[in-house]
Amino acid sequence: MADSSPVQARPGGPGPELPVLFTRRPARPRVVVKADLLPAVSLLSLIGIAGIPLGWVWSLLAPPERVRVFDGGQLVPLQLESWHRFDGLAVFALLGLAAGVVTGVAVWMLRERRGPVIMIAAVLGGLLAAWLGAQMGVAFANGTYAVTTTPAVGDVIERAPRLESMWVLVAQPLATALVYGLLAGWNGRDDLGRRLG
């Protein structure tokens, strides 16, 4: 007579195959902070110093504003010359955006240092570079368009370009963060490709 009880697996022997419901995922790479801290500070300083040539280029490209001298030393812009106030801001913002794109790509190329620590350092370095570029650019422009003699009433002189809004300082760090973030998203690897090989 046949035994109708269900078949049970012997202890220690091969049992019936169960469907695989859960698979073990490899551990996610952790953010490296300590090893990236000194290179991040160096990178922040290097990017910040790049603001000096940025300001020099701006002082060469930004147009001066031609003004007429009136009684009491009052300076009144000639017709359509007041638009150059916007031109100075636009030139600085475009230079900052270009520098931010170059910075984001260059920092991404540091493959063994990829991660949030280096990205934050690059963004803060971009902010420092924009601030330093604004300060040095205005100083360079004031030296270029310095008035050496006292102007008479009715004279037309060129006023040095100036930055009237500090909102242009966010262009470079914003472009750096955007480019670095897009490259990190496009990479799609958990470790951002830090491990060589």
Sequence and secondary structure as in RCSB ss.txt:
>XXXX:A:sequence
MADSSPVQARPGGPGPELPVLFTRRPARPRVVVKADLLPAVSLLSLIGIAGIPLGWVWSLLAPPERVRVFDGGQL
VPLQLESWHRFDGLAVFALLGLAAGVVTGVAVWMLRERRGPVIMIAAVLGGLLAAWLGAQMGVAFANGTYAVTTT
PAVGDVIERAPRLESMWVLVAQPLATALVYGLLAGWNGRDDLGRRLG
>XXXX:A:secstr
    S     TTS                    HHHHHHHHHHHHHHHHTHHHHHHHHHHHS  EEEEE GGG E
EE TTGGGHHHHHHHHHHHHHHHHHHHHHHHHHT GGG SHHHHHHHHHHHHHHHHHHHHHHHHHHHHHT   S 
  TT EEEE      GGGGGHHHHHHHHHHHHHHHHH  TTTT S  
